[in-house]
Amino acid sequence: MTNLTPGVRNVMHCDAFPGETCLGHGAGHELLPLQERVIAATPSKWRDGLVQSVSAEGWIAVDLLDAPLDGSTATVWAWNHTDRVATLPIGSPVAVHAVYHALAIGPERVNVLIALP
């Protein structure tokens, strides 16, 4: 993802070391209690998908299952400050919240930054 606006690169900076609690409150960092509540209150906004790729830099590509009818795939790029290469295999089922920038990985909810096309 090299075509990000300059301000996004600042949001993507995290000072937490692996295993430490992230103190960042922006998209892609710690999931805030309010965000947990609003995603739980809007279950119809989840879009199911399968993990297409995961990078050590935190990028997760999700192929949405409700892709356009023309047969093309709709891929969403999400970023989280955590390296999930070892814990999120390609093909894993996930869900992207269409409103409140969150990713569901099984029972876990993760705050993500969604890259717009």
C-alpha positions, 0 to 999 in steps of 0.5 A: 500500500504505497498510495496512502495519503500522508496523514495515514502514515502517521496513523499507522505508527505504533510505539508498542512492542510485540506483546505490549498493550497498544496505547493508540486510539486511531483506526488500526490500533486498540479497539475502544469499548464504544467501538465494541458496543456499536459493532455489536449493535449493528450486526447487519453491517458485517460483510463475510470474506476470506483472507487472501493475504497477510503481511508482516506490516499489518496489511490483511487482504480480504476477498468479500463473499458478497462480491459483485454479480459480474463475477469480479472479486471485491477485495478489502485491504485492512491494516492493524498494527499487529503482525498476524502472519502466523495467526491468520492463515490464507483462506481463514473466514473473517468479517469486515464491518462496513461502518465501524472499521472492525475485523472479526476473526472468529470471536475476536474483534480487531480495530482496522484501518480500511484502505479505500480503492 
